[in-house]
């Protein structure tokens, strides 16, 4: 057995061990979503059991999870869309005019703990009678999405040669037209990366929805509380709800995986 084969075996064993550690919580959650409450809390844990769909029937039948799914989709899609509308021109400006201070200011908004925004947001939205509204959630989620869009795209725009838009402007195009007609079509992987990551962060956000939403605009992460009561926790319902919440994010990531990798690596090699 040569040295190269031994190294390959060791490498794949390490990759398998790391993958098992990373995937174990998800696999445990997935299997528990098909178990009864008795099977979930039994000790030692049951590896072999009769699967049941009663937990998913509770999630989509009794708890009206489709309503919460729609709320999360509306908040995530609109907040990401507005962040792209504002963030793409801002990222282009930062990239082309080296606006370092603006970039740092936007980064600080992302680095600050989200809980520091809750009290001001609560006071403002309550005074404006916007509590439990899509407007409140969308604006709060833009605090997450907008900095992601700006930082990913400002780095990505820096990888596109200036000569491409300058040649268009020599032919009579305005800078705005060169941005929309030339730069944006070339920035597809970066835009997909920023959109995917921003939407996932918005989709999974718990804190803003916990404070600013009520029954009307309750999102999926908050809806998990429906399975927690003072007396007990319906672990089967919690696990099924968690799977339902994670599934769209996983599917979205798998679909756009190659674009996300390309978008991140192209920005990383600049300079």
C-alpha positions as CSV (number, residue, x, y, z in Angstrom):
1,X,0.0,0.0,0.0
2,X,1.7,3.2,-1.2
3,X,1.8,6.5,0.7
4,X,-0.6,8.3,-1.5
5,X,-3.3,5.7,-1.0
6,X,-2.9,5.9,2.8
7,X,-3.2,9.7,2.7
8,X,-6.4,9.4,0.6
9,X,-7.9,6.9,3.1
10,X,-7.0,9.2,6.1
11,X,-8.4,12.2,4.3
12,X,-11.7,10.6,3.5
13,X,-12.0,9.2,7.0
14,X,-11.5,12.7,8.4
15,X,-14.0,14.1,6.0
16,X,-16.5,11.4,6.9
17,X,-16.0,12.0,10.7
18,X,-16.5,15.8,10.3
19,X,-19.5,15.3,8.1
20,X,-21.1,13.0,10.7
21,X,-20.5,15.5,13.5
22,X,-22.0,18.4,11.4
23,X,-25.0,16.4,10.1
24,X,-25.8,14.5,13.3
25,X,-28.1,17.3,14.8
26,X,-30.0,17.6,11.5
27,X,-30.4,13.8,11.1
28,X,-31.5,13.5,14.7
29,X,-34.1,16.2,14.1
30,X,-35.3,14.7,10.9
31,X,-35.7,11.2,12.4
32,X,-37.4,12.6,15.5
33,X,-40.0,14.4,13.3
34,X,-41.3,11.0,12.3
35,X,-41.4,9.6,15.9
36,X,-44.1,9.6,18.5
37,X,-43.5,11.6,21.7
38,X,-42.9,8.3,23.6
39,X,-40.2,7.2,21.1
40,X,-38.5,10.6,21.2
41,X,-38.1,10.7,25.0
42,X,-37.3,7.0,25.4
43,X,-34.0,6.0,26.8
44,X,-31.8,4.6,25.4
45,X,-32.8,6.3,22.1
46,X,-34.6,4.2,19.6
47,X,-32.7,3.8,16.3
48,X,-35.4,1.6,14.8
49,X,-39.1,2.7,15.1
50,X,-42.3,2.8,13.2
51,X,-42.4,6.2,11.4
52,X,-45.5,8.4,11.7
53,X,-46.7,11.5,9.9
54,X,-48.8,12.8,12.8
55,X,-46.3,15.5,13.7
56,X,-46.5,16.9,10.2
57,X,-50.3,16.7,10.3
58,X,-50.2,18.9,13.4
59,X,-47.8,21.4,11.8
60,X,-49.7,21.8,8.5
61,X,-53.2,20.9,9.7
62,X,-53.8,22.1,13.3
63,X,-51.3,25.0,13.4
64,X,-51.9,26.6,10.0
65,X,-48.2,26.7,9.2
66,X,-48.9,27.7,5.6
67,X,-49.9,31.2,6.9
68,X,-46.6,31.5,8.8
69,X,-44.8,30.3,5.7
70,X,-46.5,33.0,3.7
71,X,-45.5,35.7,6.3
72,X,-41.9,34.6,6.2
73,X,-41.8,34.5,2.4
74,X,-43.3,38.0,2.1
75,X,-41.0,39.5,4.7
76,X,-37.9,37.8,3.3
77,X,-38.6,38.5,-0.3
78,X,-39.6,42.2,0.1
79,X,-36.7,43.0,2.5
80,X,-34.2,41.3,0.2
81,X,-35.7,43.0,-2.8
82,X,-35.5,46.5,-1.2
83,X,-32.0,45.8,0.0
84,X,-30.9,44.9,-3.5
85,X,-32.6,48.0,-4.9
86,X,-30.7,50.2,-2.4
87,X,-27.6,48.1,-1.9
88,X,-26.5,47.5,-5.5
89,X,-26.0,51.2,-6.3
90,X,-24.4,51.8,-2.9
91,X,-22.0,48.9,-3.4
92,X,-21.1,50.2,-6.9
93,X,-20.4,53.6,-5.5
94,X,-18.3,52.2,-2.7
95,X,-16.3,50.1,-5.2
96,X,-15.7,52.8,-7.9
97,X,-15.1,55.8,-5.6
98,X,-13.3,54.0,-2.8
99,X,-15.8,55.2,-0.1
100,X,-14.2,53.4,2.8
101,X,-15.9,55.4,5.5
102,X,-19.4,54.6,4.1
103,X,-18.4,50.9,3.8
104,X,-17.2,50.9,7.5
105,X,-20.4,52.6,8.6
106,X,-22.6,50.0,6.9
107,X,-20.4,47.2,8.4
108,X,-20.9,48.7,11.8
109,X,-24.7,48.4,11.4
110,X,-24.2,44.7,10.7
111,X,-21.7,44.1,13.5
112,X,-23.8,45.8,16.2
113,X,-25.9,43.2,18.1
114,X,-29.4,43.2,16.8
115,X,-30.9,43.5,20.3
116,X,-29.5,47.1,20.5
117,X,-32.0,48.0,17.7
118,X,-35.0,46.5,19.4
119,X,-35.9,49.2,21.9
120,X,-35.6,52.1,19.3
121,X,-37.6,50.0,16.7
122,X,-40.2,49.2,19.3
123,X,-40.7,52.8,20.3
124,X,-40.8,54.1,16.7
125,X,-43.2,51.4,15.4
126,X,-45.5,51.6,18.4
127,X,-45.8,55.4,18.0
128,X,-46.5,55.0,14.3
129,X,-49.1,52.2,15.0
130,X,-47.0,49.8,12.9
131,X,-46.6,47.0,15.4
132,X,-47.6,43.6,14.0
133,X,-47.2,44.9,10.4
134,X,-45.2,43.8,7.4
135,X,-43.6,47.2,7.3
136,X,-42.1,46.9,10.7
137,X,-40.7,43.4,10.0
138,X,-39.4,44.3,6.5
139,X,-37.5,47.4,7.7
140,X,-36.0,45.5,10.6
141,X,-34.9,42.6,8.4
142,X,-33.3,45.1,6.1
143,X,-30.8,45.7,8.9
144,X,-29.6,42.2,8.2
145,X,-30.0,42.0,4.4
146,X,-28.7,45.5,3.3
147,X,-25.2,45.2,4.8
148,X,-24.8,41.7,3.4
149,X,-25.7,43.0,-0.1
150,X,-23.4,46.0,0.1
151,X,-20.4,44.1,1.3
152,X,-20.6,41.2,-1.0
153,X,-21.4,43.3,-4.1
154,X,-18.8,46.1,-3.4
155,X,-16.1,43.4,-3.4
156,X,-17.6,41.7,-6.5
157,X,-17.9,45.0,-8.4
158,X,-14.2,45.6,-7.8
159,X,-13.4,42.4,-9.8
160,X,-15.0,43.9,-12.9
161,X,-12.6,46.0,-15.0
162,X,-13.4,49.7,-15.1
163,X,-12.6,49.8,-18.8
164,X,-15.8,48.0,-19.6
165,X,-18.1,50.8,-18.4
166,X,-15.6,53.5,-19.5
167,X,-15.7,52.3,-23.1
168,X,-19.5,52.5,-22.9
169,X,-19.4,56.0,-21.6
170,X,-17.0,57.0,-24.4
171,X,-19.7,55.8,-26.8
172,X,-22.2,58.1,-25.2
173,X,-23.7,56.0,-22.4
174,X,-24.2,57.6,-19.0
175,X,-22.7,56.0,-16.0
176,X,-26.1,54.9,-14.8
177,X,-26.9,53.2,-18.1
178,X,-23.5,51.5,-18.0
179,X,-24.2,50.3,-14.5
180,X,-27.6,48.8,-15.4
181,X,-26.8,47.5,-18.9
182,X,-23.2,46.3,-18.5
183,X,-22.1,45.9,-14.8
184,X,-25.2,44.2,-13.4
185,X,-25.5,41.5,-16.1
186,X,-21.9,40.6,-15.4
187,X,-22.5,40.4,-11.7
188,X,-25.0,37.5,-11.8
189,X,-23.1,35.2,-9.4
190,X,-22.5,38.0,-6.9
191,X,-26.2,39.1,-6.9
192,X,-27.4,35.5,-6.5
193,X,-24.9,35.0,-3.6
194,X,-26.1,38.2,-1.9
195,X,-29.7,37.4,-2.5
196,X,-29.4,33.8,-1.2
197,X,-27.5,34.7,2.0
198,X,-29.7,37.7,2.8
199,X,-32.9,35.7,2.3
200,X,-31.6,32.8,4.5
201,X,-30.7,35.2,7.3
202,X,-34.1,36.9,7.1
203,X,-35.9,33.6,6.9
204,X,-34.2,32.3,10.1
205,X,-34.4,35.6,12.0
206,X,-36.1,35.1,15.4
207,X,-35.4,38.2,17.5
208,X,-37.1,40.9,15.5
209,X,-40.2,38.8,14.8
210,X,-40.4,37.9,18.5
211,X,-40.7,41.6,19.5
212,X,-42.3,43.3,16.5
213,X,-44.8,40.7,15.3
214,X,-48.0,39.2,16.8
215,X,-50.6,36.8,15.4
216,X,-51.1,38.6,12.1
217,X,-47.5,38.7,10.9
218,X,-46.0,35.8,13.0
219,X,-43.2,34.1,11.1
220,X,-42.0,30.5,11.0
221,X,-39.3,30.7,13.8
222,X,-41.9,32.2,16.2
223,X,-44.5,29.7,15.2
224,X,-42.4,26.9,16.8
225,X,-43.6,28.3,20.2
226,X,-47.0,26.9,19.4
227,X,-45.7,23.5,20.4
228,X,-44.3,24.7,23.7
229,X,-46.7,25.0,26.7
230,X,-46.3,25.5,30.4
231,X,-46.8,21.8,31.1
232,X,-44.9,20.1,28.4
233,X,-43.1,20.4,25.1
234,X,-44.4,18.6,22.0
235,X,-41.0,17.5,20.8
236,X,-42.4,15.8,17.7
237,X,-44.2,19.0,16.6
238,X,-41.1,21.0,17.3
239,X,-38.9,18.7,15.2
240,X,-41.4,18.6,12.3
241,X,-41.7,22.4,12.4
242,X,-37.9,22.8,12.4
243,X,-37.7,20.5,9.4
244,X,-40.4,22.6,7.6
245,X,-38.5,25.8,8.4
246,X,-35.1,24.5,7.3
247,X,-36.2,22.8,4.1
248,X,-36.6,25.9,2.0
249,X,-33.2,27.3,3.1
250,X,-31.5,24.0,2.3
251,X,-33.2,23.7,-1.1
252,X,-32.4,27.3,-2.0
253,X,-28.7,26.7,-1.0
254,X,-28.5,23.5,-3.0
255,X,-30.0,25.1,-6.1
256,X,-27.6,28.1,-6.1
257,X,-24.6,26.5,-4.5
258,X,-22.3,26.9,-7.4
259,X,-23.3,30.5,-7.9
260,X,-22.7,31.2,-4.2
261,X,-19.3,29.6,-4.2
262,X,-18.4,31.5,-7.4
263,X,-19.7,34.8,-6.0
264,X,-17.8,34.5,-2.8
265,X,-14.5,33.3,-4.3
266,X,-14.4,35.9,-7.1
267,X,-14.6,38.6,-4.5
268,X,-12.0,36.9,-2.3
269,X,-9.2,36.9,-4.9
270,X,-9.4,40.5,-5.7
271,X,-6.1,42.3,-5.3
